[in-house]
Amino acid sequence: MSNKTFGNFGESLAREYLQKQGHRILEVNFKNKLGEIDLITQDGKIICFVEVKARQSLNQGQPYEAVNA
């Protein structure tokens, strides 16, 4: 499975999970000149900006290590 396909699969799982938790999905793969946000959701009065990191193994490190400013 390609990295892109696996990433899309991870985003799909995250979206389904958040919806089951009561989040309303506002945007998927929102893009602007600064980059991309995987998911924008609303949980009650809170707007959530979600970065999804899917891993098949930890050979490349922990998912949180791939997130930066």
Secondary structure as the mmCIF struct_conf table of DSSP 4:
data_model
#
loop_
_struct_conf.conf_type_id
_struct_conf.id
_struct_conf.beg_label_comp_id
_struct_conf.beg_label_asym_id
_struct_conf.beg_label_seq_id
_struct_conf.end_label_comp_id
_struct_conf.end_label_asym_id
_struct_conf.end_label_seq_id
HELX_RH_AL_P HELX_RH_AL_P1 ASN A 3 LYS A 20
TURN_TY1_P TURN_TY1_P1 GLN A 21 GLY A 22
HELX_LH_PP_P HELX_LH_PP_P1 HIS A 23 HIS A 23
STRN STRN1 ARG A 24 ASN A 32
TURN_TY1_P TURN_TY1_P2 LYS A 33 LEU A 34
STRN STRN2 GLY A 35 ASP A 43
TURN_TY1_P TURN_TY1_P3 GLY A 44 LYS A 45
STRN STRN3 ILE A 46 VAL A 50
BEND BEND1 GLN A 56 GLN A 56
BEND BEND2 LEU A 58 LEU A 58
TURN_TY1_P TURN_TY1_P4 ASN A 59 GLN A 60
HELX_RH_3T_P HELX_RH_3T_P1 PRO A 63 ALA A 66
#
